[in-house]
């Protein structure tokens, strides 16, 4: 886990030293790699690549980057290739010779021997750039579901890429213009980075499962998708899924530094901790030589999940580290978190996630393994249930439809929710004029503060696997992973997510029929069933779904004065004309004193975070 960057000066400019610009970009990523820094400049092409190192595998200088092989290829790499030992054996059979014990060199040799097709061989998370000095070709790629970030900009004067947006803002002539389309999506729908151009105009995201090629001599760029997201057909036995789960965790225990575990008390994080404990008891694991260390965010509220996490701590004899959170800590840290995220926050759960990472860093943990992605692979959200029942109905599985409908008490959803989602599908077929009249009659507290009330087109889902694929390859999972990455890297921690980046586990999950994903009302039935009789029953068959649960409304009401004053003092920074600022400020007191206005409180929180963002990144204009 590191920070990467690169810069091509297309047009020589008097008095501008491009190499210094790249060095400044690299410095903005220092938190991603405090263990080392490197830069390679190719003067003949006015191009260079840079790297900030977080030492995880092979801590020696031999693994430092930018890394060169064959007097031709140069690499800057962020991520981990978990099957690097297996790939190394194959590459040695092809004649490759290695100077280090790093996974980075394996990646570079794989490109040399197998070309761009080597991406299909990788199991892990990655965002990298390889420069071929003979062809003047820069080859970049991002992992399948977007665990690792990759942003770029391409103007008449410069082509640049980096792990974080703040580094690209160091490029001359990169205007700090807020993207009004992205802001509207943020305020109206609570979504981030739904398109390649995000919150900053002119800065783009390389999408998950995509590769980018750039010729420095021709100044030409091309992007293509290398990943096939189609579901596979063979049905997988329970034993095969259990093996794949255990192997995914086992591979992610490969490290030369201590590893810890995020533990919420939910099924996903509990499964990972259990499997790690099982592996540790079977053989010696260097990264766990000091035992299992689990990290949990807690708080004084009804939503606190420490009782669930405690069951797993007792079952695994893990060392338990608790971060006790409150509203004061939130207000004290929110601006720093926004800076590290590069964008405004959607909810207070990001603060809880950041706090867990902070606690781990204080205990000298450099890696945390988390359960992000389990819900998207195995159907853990209630949003998947309407699609599940539609699939059963339209494929003629009416008896199974009736059986599952009768078992919804085991699910995280309700019949009322499902009917409401079906109704939205029906409405979406109506002419836009009728659709808009219906939408206007529906009560939406936050929409009253928007000057632009345009709706996004509803995406109707037909099959459960198709719905899951859209979540995994679209902005939903990618968004969760970006929060996780920045929270972890804020404290120079590598976050590992076996559910989101293990190639074999992903392939198996894609092959599961709907009846194995949801069964007898249970969400994530295949995952529950695979680990049945191993986890505490209360966790294996837990019905509720909370995720990163925090008492947001309680915290915001307790710290109401802070948020109200922030909005009143900084509202002048907002020149987007997207928000009715006068109406919002008029309603702030009522919003924060009324427990029934939780959605309004979240909207005010998002708006305050947006104002902090405008200030932190010195946004110049809106477009």
C-alpha positions as CSV (number, residue, x, y, z in Angstrom):
1,X,0.0,0.0,0.0
2,X,1.6,3.2,-1.2
3,X,1.1,6.4,-3.1
4,X,1.9,6.7,-6.8
5,X,2.1,9.6,-9.2
6,X,3.3,10.6,-12.6
7,X,3.6,13.7,-14.8
8,X,4.2,14.4,-18.5
9,X,5.0,17.9,-19.5
10,X,3.6,18.1,-23.1
11,X,4.8,21.6,-23.8
12,X,8.1,23.0,-22.4
13,X,7.3,26.2,-20.5
14,X,10.0,28.8,-19.6
15,X,10.8,28.8,-15.9
16,X,8.7,25.7,-15.1
17,X,10.6,22.7,-13.7
18,X,8.3,19.8,-14.3
19,X,10.4,17.5,-12.1
20,X,9.8,19.8,-9.1
21,X,6.0,19.7,-9.8
22,X,6.1,15.9,-9.6
23,X,8.1,16.1,-6.4
24,X,5.4,18.4,-4.9
25,X,2.7,15.9,-6.1
26,X,4.6,13.1,-4.4
27,X,4.9,15.1,-1.1
28,X,1.1,15.4,-1.0
29,X,1.0,11.6,-0.7
30,X,3.4,11.3,2.1
31,X,0.8,9.9,4.5
32,X,0.3,7.0,2.1
33,X,3.9,6.0,2.3
34,X,6.0,7.3,5.2
35,X,8.7,4.6,4.9
36,X,10.4,5.9,1.7
37,X,10.2,8.2,-1.3
38,X,11.4,7.8,-4.9
39,X,11.2,9.7,-8.2
40,X,12.5,8.8,-11.7
41,X,12.6,11.5,-14.3
42,X,13.0,10.8,-18.1
43,X,14.3,14.0,-19.4
44,X,14.1,13.0,-23.1
45,X,10.3,12.6,-22.8
46,X,9.8,15.3,-20.1
47,X,8.0,12.6,-18.1
48,X,8.5,11.1,-14.7
49,X,7.0,8.7,-12.1
50,X,7.0,8.9,-8.3
51,X,6.4,6.7,-5.3
52,X,5.7,7.0,-1.6
53,X,6.5,3.7,0.2
54,X,4.6,1.9,2.9
55,X,6.8,-1.1,3.5
56,X,4.7,-4.3,3.8
57,X,6.4,-7.1,1.9
58,X,10.2,-7.2,1.8
59,X,11.2,-4.2,3.9
60,X,14.7,-4.0,2.3
61,X,15.9,-1.3,-0.1
62,X,15.8,-3.9,-2.9
63,X,12.0,-3.5,-2.9
64,X,12.1,0.3,-3.2
65,X,10.3,2.1,-6.0
66,X,10.2,3.3,-8.7
67,X,11.6,-0.1,-9.6
68,X,13.4,-1.1,-12.8
69,X,14.0,-4.3,-14.7
70,X,15.5,-5.3,-18.0
71,X,16.9,-1.7,-18.5
72,X,13.5,-1.0,-19.9
73,X,10.5,-1.2,-17.6
74,X,9.9,1.1,-14.6
75,X,7.1,0.6,-12.0
76,X,5.3,2.6,-9.4
77,X,2.7,0.4,-7.7
78,X,0.1,0.8,-4.9
79,X,-1.5,-2.4,-3.6
80,X,-0.7,-6.0,-2.9
81,X,-0.6,-9.1,-5.2
82,X,-1.5,-11.8,-2.7
83,X,-0.6,-14.7,-5.1
84,X,2.8,-13.3,-5.8
85,X,4.6,-16.4,-4.5
86,X,2.7,-18.7,-6.8
87,X,3.3,-16.3,-9.8
88,X,7.0,-16.0,-9.0
89,X,7.5,-19.8,-9.4
90,X,5.8,-19.7,-12.8
91,X,7.8,-16.6,-13.9
92,X,11.1,-18.3,-12.8
93,X,10.2,-21.2,-15.0
94,X,9.9,-18.6,-17.8
95,X,13.4,-17.4,-17.1
96,X,12.7,-14.5,-14.8
97,X,15.4,-13.6,-12.3
98,X,14.5,-11.7,-9.1
99,X,16.5,-9.2,-7.1
100,X,14.0,-8.8,-4.3
101,X,11.4,-10.7,-2.4
102,X,8.6,-8.2,-3.2
103,X,5.3,-8.6,-4.9
104,X,6.1,-5.4,-6.9
105,X,8.9,-7.1,-8.7
106,X,6.7,-10.1,-9.5
107,X,4.1,-7.7,-11.0
108,X,6.8,-6.0,-13.1
109,X,8.2,-9.4,-14.4
110,X,4.7,-10.6,-15.1
111,X,4.1,-7.6,-17.4
112,X,7.5,-8.2,-19.1
113,X,6.9,-11.9,-19.8
114,X,3.1,-12.0,-20.3
115,X,2.2,-8.5,-21.5
116,X,-1.1,-6.8,-20.5
117,X,-2.9,-10.1,-20.3
118,X,-1.1,-10.7,-17.0
119,X,-3.9,-8.8,-15.3
120,X,-6.0,-11.9,-15.5
121,X,-3.5,-13.8,-13.4
122,X,-3.5,-11.4,-10.4
123,X,-5.2,-12.0,-7.1
124,X,-5.3,-8.8,-5.1
125,X,-5.7,-5.1,-5.1
126,X,-3.7,-2.7,-7.3
127,X,-3.3,0.6,-9.0
128,X,0.0,0.9,-10.9
129,X,1.8,2.5,-13.7
130,X,4.5,0.7,-15.8
131,X,6.7,2.8,-18.2
132,X,8.3,1.1,-21.1
133,X,11.2,3.3,-22.1
134,X,11.7,1.6,-25.5
135,X,8.1,2.1,-26.6
136,X,7.6,5.4,-24.7
137,X,4.4,3.6,-23.4
138,X,2.8,4.1,-20.0
139,X,0.6,1.2,-19.0
140,X,-1.7,1.7,-16.0
141,X,-4.4,-0.5,-14.5
142,X,-6.8,-0.6,-11.5
143,X,-8.0,-3.7,-9.7
144,X,-11.4,-5.3,-10.5
145,X,-13.6,-3.6,-8.0
146,X,-11.6,-0.4,-7.2
147,X,-10.0,-1.2,-3.9
148,X,-7.1,1.0,-4.8
149,X,-7.6,4.5,-6.2
150,X,-6.3,6.0,-9.5
151,X,-7.0,9.5,-10.7
152,X,-5.7,11.4,-13.7
153,X,-5.9,14.7,-15.6
154,X,-5.2,15.4,-19.2
155,X,-4.8,19.0,-20.5
156,X,-3.1,20.6,-23.4
157,X,0.0,21.2,-21.1
158,X,0.1,18.1,-18.9
159,X,-0.9,14.5,-18.4
160,X,-0.8,13.5,-14.8
161,X,-1.9,10.7,-12.5
162,X,-1.9,10.1,-8.8
163,X,-3.4,8.0,-6.0
164,X,-5.3,11.0,-4.6
165,X,-6.9,14.1,-6.0
166,X,-4.9,16.5,-3.8
167,X,-1.7,15.5,-5.6
168,X,-3.2,16.4,-9.0
169,X,-4.1,19.9,-7.7
170,X,-0.3,20.6,-7.6
171,X,-0.3,20.5,-11.4
172,X,0.0,24.0,-12.9
173,X,-3.2,25.3,-14.6
174,X,-5.3,22.6,-12.8
175,X,-8.2,24.9,-11.9
176,X,-10.0,24.2,-8.6
177,X,-13.5,24.1,-10.2
178,X,-16.3,22.2,-8.4
179,X,-18.3,19.9,-10.6
180,X,-22.0,21.0,-10.2
181,X,-23.3,17.8,-11.6
182,X,-21.4,15.7,-9.0
183,X,-22.5,18.1,-6.2
184,X,-26.1,17.8,-7.2
185,X,-25.8,14.0,-7.1
186,X,-24.2,14.3,-3.7
187,X,-27.0,16.5,-2.3
188,X,-30.0,15.0,-4.0
189,X,-29.2,11.3,-3.9
190,X,-26.4,10.9,-1.4
191,X,-24.0,9.4,-3.9
192,X,-20.4,10.0,-4.7
193,X,-18.2,9.5,-7.8
194,X,-20.9,8.0,-10.0
195,X,-19.1,9.2,-13.1
196,X,-15.5,9.3,-14.2
197,X,-15.3,13.1,-13.6
198,X,-16.0,13.6,-9.9
199,X,-16.2,16.6,-7.6
200,X,-13.4,18.4,-9.3
201,X,-13.8,19.5,-13.0
202,X,-11.0,18.1,-15.2
203,X,-10.0,15.3,-12.8
204,X,-11.1,11.8,-13.7
205,X,-11.1,8.4,-12.1
206,X,-9.8,5.3,-13.9
207,X,-12.7,3.0,-13.3
208,X,-12.3,-0.4,-11.6
209,X,-11.4,-3.2,-14.0
210,X,-9.9,-0.8,-16.5
211,X,-6.5,-0.1,-18.0
212,X,-5.1,3.1,-19.4
213,X,-2.3,3.4,-22.0
214,X,-0.5,6.7,-22.7
215,X,2.2,7.3,-25.3
216,X,4.5,10.1,-24.1
217,X,5.9,10.6,-27.6
218,X,2.5,10.9,-29.3
219,X,0.6,12.3,-26.4
220,X,-2.2,9.8,-27.0
221,X,-4.3,8.2,-24.4
222,X,-6.6,5.1,-24.6
223,X,-8.7,3.3,-21.9
224,X,-10.3,-0.1,-22.0
225,X,-12.0,-2.6,-19.7
226,X,-10.0,-5.8,-19.1
227,X,-12.4,-7.4,-16.6
228,X,-15.3,-9.7,-17.6
229,X,-18.1,-9.2,-15.0
230,X,-20.4,-11.9,-16.4
231,X,-21.7,-14.5,-13.9
232,X,-20.2,-17.9,-14.2
233,X,-22.5,-21.0,-14.5
234,X,-21.2,-24.0,-12.5
235,X,-22.8,-24.4,-9.1
236,X,-20.4,-24.5,-6.2
237,X,-20.6,-26.8,-3.3
238,X,-20.6,-25.6,0.3
239,X,-17.2,-27.1,0.9
240,X,-15.7,-25.3,-2.1
241,X,-17.0,-21.9,-0.9
242,X,-15.7,-22.6,2.6
243,X,-12.3,-23.4,1.2
244,X,-12.2,-20.3,-1.0
245,X,-13.1,-18.1,2.0
246,X,-10.3,-19.6,4.1
247,X,-7.8,-19.4,1.3
248,X,-8.7,-15.7,0.7
249,X,-8.0,-14.9,4.3
250,X,-4.9,-17.0,4.3
251,X,-3.4,-15.2,1.4
252,X,-4.1,-11.8,3.0
253,X,-2.0,-12.9,6.1
254,X,1.1,-12.7,3.9
255,X,3.1,-9.7,5.2
256,X,6.4,-8.8,7.0
257,X,4.6,-6.5,9.4
258,X,1.8,-7.0,12.1
259,X,-1.8,-7.5,11.0
260,X,-5.0,-6.5,12.8
261,X,-8.7,-6.9,12.2
262,X,-11.6,-4.6,12.0
263,X,-14.5,-6.1,14.0
264,X,-18.0,-4.7,13.9
265,X,-19.7,-7.8,15.2
266,X,-21.4,-8.4,11.8
267,X,-21.1,-11.6,9.8
268,X,-18.4,-10.5,7.4
269,X,-15.8,-9.2,9.9
270,X,-16.6,-12.0,12.3
271,X,-16.0,-14.6,9.5
272,X,-12.6,-13.1,8.7
273,X,-11.5,-13.1,12.4
274,X,-12.6,-16.6,12.9
275,X,-10.8,-17.9,9.8
276,X,-7.6,-16.1,10.7
277,X,-7.8,-17.7,14.2
278,X,-8.2,-21.1,12.6
279,X,-5.3,-20.6,10.3
280,X,-3.1,-19.3,13.1
281,X,-3.9,-22.4,15.2
282,X,-2.9,-24.7,12.2
283,X,0.5,-23.1,11.4
284,X,2.8,-20.3,12.4
285,X,1.9,-17.0,10.8
286,X,4.6,-14.3,11.1
287,X,2.2,-11.4,10.8
288,X,0.2,-12.8,13.7
289,X,3.1,-13.8,15.9
290,X,1.8,-11.3,18.6
291,X,-1.7,-12.8,18.5
292,X,-5.0,-11.6,17.0
293,X,-5.8,-7.9,17.5
294,X,-9.3,-6.8,16.8
295,X,-10.5,-3.2,16.6
296,X,-14.0,-2.0,17.3
297,X,-15.7,1.4,17.3
298,X,-18.2,1.8,20.2
299,X,-20.4,4.5,21.6
300,X,-23.1,5.1,24.2
301,X,-26.2,4.5,22.3
302,X,-28.8,1.8,21.4
303,X,-26.9,1.2,18.1
304,X,-23.7,0.2,19.9
305,X,-22.6,-3.3,18.7
306,X,-19.9,-4.1,21.2
307,X,-22.0,-7.0,22.6
308,X,-21.8,-8.7,19.2
309,X,-18.1,-8.1,18.8
310,X,-17.4,-9.3,22.3
311,X,-18.8,-12.8,21.3
312,X,-16.1,-13.1,18.6
313,X,-13.4,-11.8,20.9
314,X,-14.3,-14.5,23.4
315,X,-14.5,-17.2,20.7
316,X,-11.0,-16.3,19.3
317,X,-9.2,-15.1,22.4
318,X,-8.3,-11.9,20.4
319,X,-6.8,-8.9,22.0
320,X,-9.6,-6.3,21.9
321,X,-9.0,-2.6,21.2
322,X,-12.0,-0.4,21.6
323,X,-12.4,3.2,20.3
324,X,-15.1,4.9,22.5
325,X,-16.5,7.6,20.3
326,X,-18.7,10.7,21.0
327,X,-20.0,13.8,19.2
328,X,-17.2,16.0,20.5
329,X,-14.6,13.8,18.8
330,X,-16.5,14.0,15.6
331,X,-16.5,17.8,15.6
332,X,-12.8,17.9,16.5
333,X,-11.7,15.6,13.6
334,X,-14.2,16.3,10.8
335,X,-12.1,18.8,8.9
336,X,-9.0,16.7,8.9
337,X,-11.0,13.7,7.7
338,X,-12.5,15.8,4.8
339,X,-9.0,16.8,3.8
340,X,-7.8,13.2,3.6
341,X,-11.0,12.1,1.8
342,X,-10.6,14.9,-0.8
343,X,-14.4,15.2,-0.9
344,X,-17.3,16.1,1.5
345,X,-18.5,13.3,3.9
346,X,-21.8,11.5,3.3
347,X,-22.3,10.4,6.9
348,X,-20.7,10.2,10.3
349,X,-19.9,6.6,9.8
350,X,-16.7,7.7,8.0
351,X,-15.6,9.2,11.3
352,X,-16.1,5.9,13.1
353,X,-14.1,4.1,10.4
354,X,-11.3,6.6,10.6
355,X,-11.2,6.3,14.4
356,X,-10.7,2.5,14.2
357,X,-7.7,3.1,11.9
358,X,-6.3,5.7,14.3
359,X,-6.5,3.2,17.2
360,X,-4.7,0.5,15.2
361,X,-2.0,2.9,14.2
362,X,-1.4,3.8,17.8
363,X,-0.7,0.1,18.4
364,X,1.8,-0.1,15.6
365,X,-0.5,-2.1,13.4
366,X,0.3,-1.5,9.7
367,X,-2.4,-3.7,8.2
368,X,-6.1,-4.1,9.0
369,X,-8.3,-6.7,7.4
370,X,-11.9,-5.7,6.9
371,X,-15.1,-7.3,5.7
372,X,-16.0,-4.7,3.0
373,X,-17.6,-6.3,0.0
374,X,-19.4,-9.2,1.7
375,X,-22.8,-7.7,1.2
376,X,-22.2,-7.0,-2.5
377,X,-21.0,-10.5,-3.2
378,X,-23.5,-12.5,-1.2
379,X,-26.7,-10.2,-1.2
380,X,-26.6,-8.7,2.2
381,X,-28.7,-5.5,1.7
382,X,-32.5,-5.2,1.7
383,X,-32.3,-3.5,-1.8
384,X,-31.6,-7.0,-3.3
385,X,-34.9,-8.5,-2.1
386,X,-37.3,-6.9,-4.6
387,X,-35.1,-8.1,-7.4
388,X,-34.9,-11.6,-5.9
389,X,-38.6,-11.9,-5.9
390,X,-39.0,-10.5,-9.4
391,X,-36.6,-13.1,-10.6
392,X,-38.5,-15.9,-8.9
393,X,-41.8,-14.6,-10.4
394,X,-40.7,-14.1,-14.0
395,X,-38.8,-17.4,-14.1
396,X,-41.9,-19.3,-13.0
397,X,-40.6,-20.3,-9.6
398,X,-44.0,-19.4,-8.0
399,X,-43.9,-22.1,-5.2
400,X,-40.4,-20.9,-4.2
401,X,-41.7,-17.3,-4.4
402,X,-44.5,-18.2,-1.9
403,X,-42.1,-20.0,0.4
404,X,-39.6,-17.2,0.5
405,X,-42.4,-14.5,0.9
406,X,-43.6,-16.4,4.0
407,X,-40.1,-16.4,5.5
408,X,-39.3,-12.7,5.3
409,X,-39.2,-12.5,9.1
410,X,-35.7,-13.9,8.8
411,X,-34.7,-11.1,6.5
412,X,-33.4,-7.5,7.0
413,X,-36.3,-6.2,5.0
414,X,-40.1,-6.0,5.0
415,X,-43.0,-6.6,2.6
416,X,-43.8,-2.9,2.8
417,X,-40.3,-2.0,1.5
418,X,-40.5,-4.5,-1.3
419,X,-43.9,-3.2,-2.5
420,X,-42.6,0.3,-2.4
421,X,-39.6,-0.6,-4.6
422,X,-41.9,-2.4,-7.1
423,X,-44.1,0.6,-7.2
424,X,-41.1,2.8,-8.1
425,X,-40.3,0.4,-11.0
426,X,-43.9,0.7,-12.3
427,X,-43.8,4.5,-12.0
428,X,-40.5,4.6,-13.9
429,X,-42.3,3.2,-17.0
430,X,-44.7,6.2,-17.1
431,X,-44.1,9.3,-19.3
432,X,-41.7,11.7,-17.7
433,X,-44.5,14.4,-17.2
434,X,-46.6,12.0,-15.2
435,X,-43.6,10.6,-13.4
436,X,-42.5,14.1,-12.3
437,X,-46.0,15.0,-11.0
438,X,-46.0,11.8,-8.9
439,X,-42.6,12.5,-7.6
440,X,-43.5,16.0,-6.5
441,X,-46.3,14.7,-4.3
442,X,-44.0,12.4,-2.5
443,X,-42.6,13.8,0.7
444,X,-38.8,14.2,0.7
445,X,-37.6,16.4,3.4
446,X,-34.2,17.3,1.9
447,X,-35.5,18.1,-1.6
448,X,-37.1,21.4,-0.3
449,X,-33.6,22.8,0.0
450,X,-32.5,22.0,-3.6
451,X,-32.9,24.5,-6.4
452,X,-32.5,21.7,-8.9
453,X,-35.0,18.9,-8.3
454,X,-34.2,16.8,-11.4
455,X,-34.3,13.0,-10.8
456,X,-32.0,10.3,-11.9
457,X,-33.3,7.6,-14.2
458,X,-34.2,4.6,-12.2
459,X,-32.3,1.4,-13.1
460,X,-34.6,-1.5,-13.1
461,X,-33.1,-4.8,-12.1
462,X,-34.3,-8.2,-13.4
463,X,-31.9,-10.8,-11.8
464,X,-30.2,-11.0,-8.5
465,X,-26.8,-11.8,-9.9
466,X,-27.2,-8.9,-12.3
467,X,-28.1,-6.6,-9.5
468,X,-25.1,-7.7,-7.5
469,X,-22.8,-7.3,-10.5
470,X,-24.0,-3.7,-10.9
471,X,-23.2,-3.0,-7.3
472,X,-19.8,-4.5,-7.6
473,X,-18.7,-3.0,-10.8
474,X,-20.5,0.3,-10.4
475,X,-20.2,3.2,-7.9
476,X,-21.8,1.5,-4.9
477,X,-19.0,-0.8,-3.7
478,X,-16.3,1.4,-5.2
479,X,-17.6,4.3,-3.0
480,X,-17.4,2.2,0.2
481,X,-13.9,1.1,-0.7
482,X,-12.7,4.7,-1.3
483,X,-13.9,5.7,2.2
484,X,-12.0,2.8,3.6
485,X,-8.8,3.5,1.6
486,X,-8.6,7.1,2.7
487,X,-9.5,6.4,6.3
488,X,-6.7,3.8,6.4
489,X,-4.1,5.8,4.6
490,X,-4.8,8.8,6.7
491,X,-2.9,6.9,9.4
492,X,-0.5,5.0,7.0
493,X,-2.4,1.7,7.3
494,X,-2.9,-0.8,4.6
495,X,-6.5,-2.0,4.5
496,X,-7.1,-5.5,3.1
497,X,-10.6,-6.6,1.9
498,X,-10.8,-10.3,1.0
499,X,-14.4,-10.1,-0.1
500,X,-13.7,-7.3,-2.5
501,X,-10.5,-8.5,-4.2
502,X,-10.0,-12.2,-4.1
503,X,-10.3,-13.5,-7.6
504,X,-11.3,-17.1,-6.7
505,X,-13.9,-16.0,-4.1
506,X,-15.4,-13.5,-6.5
507,X,-15.7,-16.1,-9.3
508,X,-17.4,-18.5,-6.9
509,X,-19.8,-15.9,-5.6
510,X,-20.8,-15.0,-9.2
511,X,-21.7,-18.6,-9.9
512,X,-24.2,-19.0,-7.0
513,X,-27.9,-19.2,-8.0
514,X,-30.3,-16.9,-6.3
515,X,-31.8,-19.6,-4.1
516,X,-28.3,-20.0,-2.5
517,X,-27.8,-16.3,-1.9
518,X,-31.2,-15.7,-0.3
519,X,-32.9,-18.8,1.3
520,X,-35.7,-19.1,3.9
521,X,-35.6,-15.3,4.0
522,X,-31.9,-15.2,5.1
523,X,-29.6,-12.7,3.4
524,X,-26.1,-14.0,2.5
525,X,-27.3,-17.6,3.0
526,X,-24.4,-19.1,1.2
527,X,-21.9,-17.3,3.5
528,X,-23.8,-18.2,6.6
529,X,-24.2,-21.8,5.6
530,X,-20.5,-22.1,4.6
531,X,-19.4,-21.2,8.2
532,X,-22.3,-22.8,10.0
533,X,-21.3,-24.5,13.3
534,X,-18.1,-22.5,13.3
535,X,-19.1,-19.0,14.3
536,X,-21.4,-18.3,17.4
537,X,-24.9,-19.1,16.3
538,X,-26.1,-15.6,17.3
539,X,-23.7,-14.1,14.7
540,X,-24.1,-16.7,12.0
541,X,-27.8,-16.2,12.0
542,X,-28.1,-12.6,13.0
543,X,-31.1,-11.0,11.3
544,X,-30.4,-7.3,11.5
545,X,-28.1,-5.5,9.2
546,X,-26.3,-2.4,10.5
547,X,-23.0,-2.0,8.8
548,X,-20.9,0.8,10.3
549,X,-23.5,1.6,12.8
550,X,-23.2,5.0,14.5
551,X,-25.8,7.1,16.4
552,X,-25.7,9.9,13.8
553,X,-28.9,11.7,14.7
554,X,-27.9,11.6,18.4
555,X,-24.4,13.0,17.7
556,X,-25.6,15.7,15.4
557,X,-28.3,16.9,17.9
558,X,-25.7,16.9,20.7
559,X,-23.3,19.1,18.6
560,X,-26.0,21.2,16.9
561,X,-24.4,24.5,17.8
562,X,-21.2,23.5,15.9
563,X,-23.0,22.5,12.7
564,X,-25.4,25.5,12.8
565,X,-22.5,28.0,13.3
566,X,-20.4,26.3,10.6
567,X,-23.2,26.7,8.1
568,X,-24.0,30.3,9.0
569,X,-20.3,31.3,9.1
570,X,-19.2,29.6,5.9
571,X,-22.4,29.6,3.7
572,X,-20.9,32.6,1.7
573,X,-18.3,30.2,0.3
574,X,-21.1,28.3,-1.6
575,X,-21.7,29.9,-5.0
576,X,-23.0,26.8,-6.6
577,X,-26.7,28.0,-6.6
578,X,-27.7,24.4,-5.9
579,X,-29.0,25.0,-2.4
580,X,-31.6,27.4,-1.1
581,X,-29.3,28.7,1.6
582,X,-31.8,31.1,3.2
583,X,-34.4,28.4,3.7
584,X,-31.9,25.9,5.1
585,X,-30.5,28.4,7.6
586,X,-34.0,29.5,8.6
587,X,-34.8,25.8,9.4
588,X,-31.6,24.8,11.1
589,X,-32.8,25.2,14.7
590,X,-35.9,23.1,14.1
591,X,-33.9,20.5,12.2
592,X,-31.4,19.9,15.0
593,X,-33.9,19.9,17.9
594,X,-36.4,17.6,16.3
595,X,-35.5,13.8,16.6
596,X,-38.0,13.1,13.8
597,X,-35.9,15.1,11.3
598,X,-32.9,12.7,11.0
599,X,-32.8,13.0,7.2
600,X,-32.7,16.8,7.6
601,X,-29.9,16.5,10.1
602,X,-27.9,14.3,7.7
603,X,-28.5,16.9,4.9
604,X,-27.3,19.7,7.1
605,X,-24.2,17.6,8.1
606,X,-23.4,17.0,4.4
607,X,-23.8,20.7,3.6
608,X,-21.5,21.7,6.5
609,X,-18.9,19.1,5.3
610,X,-19.3,20.6,1.8
611,X,-18.5,24.0,3.1
612,X,-15.4,22.7,4.9
613,X,-14.4,21.1,1.6
614,X,-14.8,24.4,-0.3
615,X,-12.6,26.0,2.3
616,X,-9.9,23.3,2.5
617,X,-9.4,23.0,-1.2
618,X,-9.8,26.7,-2.0
619,X,-12.5,26.0,-4.6
620,X,-12.4,28.9,-7.1
621,X,-15.5,28.4,-9.1
622,X,-18.3,26.1,-10.1
623,X,-19.0,24.5,-13.5
